[in-house]
Amino acid sequence: MSDKVYEEIQGVQLDEIYSKPYDPELGEKLYNPQKPMENRITDIGPPHFAQFFPPVIKKNYGKWKSHEIIQPGVIKYTSETGDVLFAVRVGCPRLVTTDYIREVCEIADKYCDGYVRWTTRNNIEFHVTDEEKLRALLDDLKSRKFPGGSQKFPVGGTGAGVTNIVHTQGWVHCHTPAIDASGVVKAVMDELFDYFGSHKLPAQVRIALACCLNMCGAVHCSDIAILGIHRKPPLIEDDRLQHVCEIPLVVASCPLGAIKPATVEINGEKKKTVRVNQERCMFCGNCYTMCPAMPLADGEGDGIAILVGGKISNRISPPKFSKLVIPFIPNEPPRWPTTVKWIKKILETYAQHARKYERLGEWAERIGWERFFELCEIPFTEKSIDDYRLAYDTYRTSLHFKFTSHVEPA
């Protein structure tokens, strides 16, 4: 963080600027037709982030000296000034209703002076400054339930447990998914819920889901990852392709050069279309993004792959990419029992055998991946052999530098 940003945040004289809401007409107000470049604003951007800080966070910005998890889902921050802040982390669905948002705001108004934040893994965080409010907030959250009896605002997702699953859009909204997202996540978390609100595991376990290979989710760097995969090339609707697609754009959209222009005859009429080289196609769906006449979804070809061992943390070992362990599981809505079974098996095997503070990938590397497959009773196939020719061990991708003899002196 630069000194300038720090001074701006602390500067009382800028409070008025930060408190002003976003003004979509600001650019027009400042525009002078006689001097177009005067006061020119090309990118107004969002409001300054300091505008949304609770007072205690703004006061102690850059001054927090410690934090501790006092119970699952509750983090206590202590400042150099002596101020204390309790962050209560609550599991939240990624797709929510306006009624749910209103209830969240009601809770924030009641206990947190109207302040609330969402984390990058779809958790809600409520901030309070004293233990009396903390206990009242926790009791209130525990009392709120859905009509079916499940907890509406479960507290957890910190420390040595399962974090809230970050996921993509799935069948609800995305145009290229191989699987659903919210449905799979709901089925998995129903089974793993006890690990969300507790510290039963050796270390933190992050689970992520991406509904296709484009991976809008964090499946490449999560301890357990659920990935939707297509196994068949796109279906080409020759009769409508030239009417809804720009063929040069479709050809250029393929990262592997698997698409080429073609001409076909339908009912005696010649139509311009494309053809796909199936040996080159990796089923990414990029062509369908450019051309709706090349749908990729398929009931039998689409399914789930399971990857494990990824992480971003530099603690103990460098960051790691996830590794494929189960290449294909069929789509089984509405509860995806096979996927749930394997994820639970991997998690509980890790919990039984790993050392304290050891992430899942670190445990697997310590005992050897062969032993990992044996313990988890996962059949090993050639699909799990990493033959990517550029995956060299010498890439400097972390803070764990290894200085070698060929490095020239400064």
N, C-alpha and C positions, 0 to 999 in steps of 0.2 A: 504494500500500500504506500503510495507516495505521500510526502509531507503535505503537499498541496491539498490532496483529498482529505487528509486528516484535519488540516486547518479549516477547510470548508465545513466539515461536519461539526466541528467544535464551535465555529464562528457564529455568534449570536446574530450578527448583522445579516446573515444569509437566511435566517429562519423564515423571513417573509417570502423570499423567493421559493424556498423549498415547500412551503405550505400552499402555494398556489396550485390549483388543479390544472391538468392538461388543457390547453386552449387550442382547439383545432383551427381557429381563425387567426392565430398569432402571426403566421406568415403573411396573410393578406393584409393585416393591420399595419405591418411594417413595410409593405411593398410600396415603392415610390415609382410610378410609371416614367417619371422624368429621369430618374437615376436608378435603373433596374438593379444595379449591383450594390446599392446602398442598403445596409441592414439585411443582406441576403441570407436566408436560412434554408439550407438544403435538406437538413435532417434534424427535425426538432427532437425526435426520440421520445422515450418515456420520461415521466417525472423522475427527479433525482431520488435514488433509493433511500436516502436519509429521511425523506418525507414520511416514510412508513415505519420508521423505528418507534417502538414504545419509548417513553421518556427515559426509563432506566437504562435501556440499551444505548440510546444516544449519549447519555451522560457518561457511560463507561466504555464507549467505543474504543477498542485498542488497549483497554486496561484490565481485561479479565485475566486473572492469574491462575485459576484452577477450575476444573469441572469434575464432578463425580456422579456416577449413576447410583442414586440412593435406593431405588427399587426399579423393577422393570418398567420402562416407559417414562421415568421421571429423572431428569438431569438437574443437578444443582450447580449453578455457576457462582463463583465468588470473585469479586473485583478487588483491585488494589485499594479502592476507596472504602471497602467494607460493605458495599452493597451486595445483596444476594438476589439471585433470580432463579426461579424454578421453571423448567420447561417440561410440559406434560405432552408426551408424544402419543398421538391417537391414530390408529389404523383407519384409513379412509378409502372407499372405492375410487377408482379413477374416473368413472362415469357416474355423476350424481345428479339429482333433481334440484330444481330451484327451492323446493321445500326443505331439502337437506341443507342447502347453503344458508337458508334463513335460520335454521335451527343452530347451525354453527355460529352464525353472527349473534344470535341471541345469547349463546353461552359466552362468547367473547365479550359482549356488552355487560353481562352480569358479573364476570369474574376478572376480566382483563382490560377493562376500560376501552373495549372495542377493538383491541389489537389481536390479530391472529395471523398465522403464516402457514403455508404449505411447503413441505420438503420436496426434494427431487424424487423421492420414492413414494409419493402419493400419501404421505402422512400429514396430519394436522398437528400444529404445535400451539398450545396455549401457554402464555407466560404469566406467572404470578410472582409477587415479591415477598410473600410471607407464608408461613406454614399453616396458618388458620385458613387462608383462602385456598391453599393447596389441598387441604383435606376436604373442604367443602366442594371444590371442583371435582376431585376424584370420586366423591360420593355421588355427586350429580351425574357424572358421566356413566358410572356403574348402574345407575337407576334407569337410564334411557335405553329402551329396547325396541326392536322391530316387532310388528304384530305376531310374528312366528316365535318370538321369545329370545332370539339371538341378540347379542350386544350391538347397539348402534354405534357406540364410540369406544371400542376396545383400546385399552392403554397397553403399550408394549413397543416392541420393535427396536429396543436398545440393547447393547452389550451382547452377551453370549447367547443369542437366540436368533430366531428367524425374523428378518426384517420384512416389512410390507413388500409385496411383489410389485416391481415396476413392470408395466406391460404396455403393449401397443393397442391398436384400435379393434383389430379382429373383424368379425363379420358385421359388427354394428355400424362401422363407418368406412373402413379402409376398402380400397378397390382391388388390391392384389393379395388378400390374405389366403394362406393355405389352411389356417385353423382359426377358431374363435380365440379371443383373448380373455374377455371378462369371464366367460363361462368356465374356461380351463382354470383360471386363477381362483375363482370361487370354489371349484371342486378341490383344488390342491390345498388352499388355505383352510377349508373346513376340516381337512384331515390333519393339518399341521398347526392348528390354532393354539394348542397348548405350548408350542415352542415360541409363539409370538409374544405371549405375556409372561415369559419366564426366562431364566438363565440356566437352562438345563444342558446346553451344548458346550463343547470345549471352547468355541470362539464364535464370532458373528458368522451367520450364514446368509448371504444375499442370494435371493432367487429372482430371476428375471424371465420375461416371456416376450418373444417377438413373433408375430404371426406370419412372417415370411423372411426370406434370406436377406432382404434389404435391411433388416435389423434396426428398426427405429428404437427398439429396446436395448438394454445393456447386456445382451446374452454373450457377448464376446469377452466380458470381464466380470462375470458373476460366478459365485460358488456352484450354483446349480442353475442351468439355463434350459428353458423350454423353447424350441425353435420350430416354427411351422415350415414345412418344406413341400414344394411341388416336385413331382417326379415325371411329369409328362410335358411335352412342348405345347405351346399355345395352339388352340383350335383356330383355323383361319376361315373366316366367313367371306368367301370369295365374292358372293353376290352383293355385299354392301361395303366392302373394304374401300374401294376407290371413292365412294360417296361420303365417307366419314373420316378418312385418314389421308394424310399427306405422305405418299409412299417414300419420297426421299428422307423424310423425317423418321419414318419407321425403320428404314434401313440403317440410318445413322444412329438410332437409339440402342442398337445391340452392341454391348461392350465386347463381344467375341466375334463380330462379323458373321453371324450365323444366318442373317436374313438377306435375301437378294430379290430384286424385282422379278415378276413373272406375268405372263398373260394366259388366261384360261378362257374357254368357250363355254358359256352357259345359255342353254336354249337358243343356240345359233348366234348368240351375241358375244363378241369378244370383250372381256373385262380385264382391266389392269389390277394385279394383286401382288402378293409376295409368296415366297416359299422359305421354309426354315430348314437349315441343315441340322438334323436332330443330334448328330454326333458332336456338334459344337455347342448346342444349346445347354445352358446351365439352369434354365427354368427360373430366371430372376424376375420375370414379369415386367421388365423395363419397356418392352415393346407394347404391352397392353396399356401401360401408362400413357403412351403416345397414340395408341390406336385401339379404340373400344371394339373393333372387329376382330381382335385377336385375344379372346378370353382364355385365361390360364387355369381357372378353378376346375377341379375334377374330383368327384366323390371318391374314387378309388385311388387316384394318384396322389392326393394330398394327405398329409399326415404330420406326425410330430417326431422330431429328433431331440435327444437329451444330451446336453454337454455339461461338463463339470470342471471345476478347478480354476476358474478365472478369478482375478481380483485386481484392484487398483492400488491397494495399500502397499507401501514400501516397508512395512514392519516385518521383521524377521527375514523376509526374502523379497526379491524384486516383484513388480507386477507380473501377472501371468495371463495368458489368453486361455479361454475355455477349450477343452478337448472333447471331441465327439466320443461318446461311449455307447449310446443306443441310436443306431442310424434311422430307424423307422418304427413308429407306432401308429396304427390306423386312427383316424378320427372316430371318436366314440361319444358323441353328445347324447344326453346332456351332462353326464357326470365324468366322462373320460376315465373309467376305472383302471385301465392298464397304465396310463400315464401316472395317475396318482399313486398306484402301487409301487412303481419303480422309483419315483421321487422319494417316497417315504422310506423305501428300503435303503437307498443311498444315504439319506440323512441319518437314519438310525444306526446304520453300520459305521458311519463316520463318528457319531456320538459315542458309540461303544469302544472304538479302537484308537481314536486320535488323542494326542496329548493336549493338555491345557494350553490355550492361546494359539493352537495350531489350526490354520485355515484348512479347508477341505483339500485344496490343491497341494498344500504343503504336506499334509498327511499322505496323500496318494504318492507324491514323489519320494517321501521318506521310505515308505514300505515297498515302493515299486508299483508301476501301473499293472503289472501282471497279477500281483497280489491283490490290488484294488478290485480287479474284475472277479477274482476268485471269491473274495469276502462278500462282495455285493451280489454274487451269483448271476452276473451279467455275461451272456455268451459273447465272446470276442469274435469279431468279423474283420475282414480285410478293409471294411469301410472306416475302421478306427485307426488305420495306419496313416500317420502324418507323412505324406510324401511331397509336401510343398517345397519346391527346390530353393526358395528364397528364405526359408525359415532358419536362418543362421543363428547360432548361439552368441555370436559376437556383436549383435546389435546392442548399442548402448541405449536401452529403453527405460532405464530406471536411475535412481540415485545411488544404487549400489555399484559404483564405478570399480573397474578392475584395471589398474594402470599396468601396461605391458611394456616390454623392453624396446619395442619399436616406436614408442611415442617420442617425438622429438622434444628436447628441452625448450622451455620458453625463452 
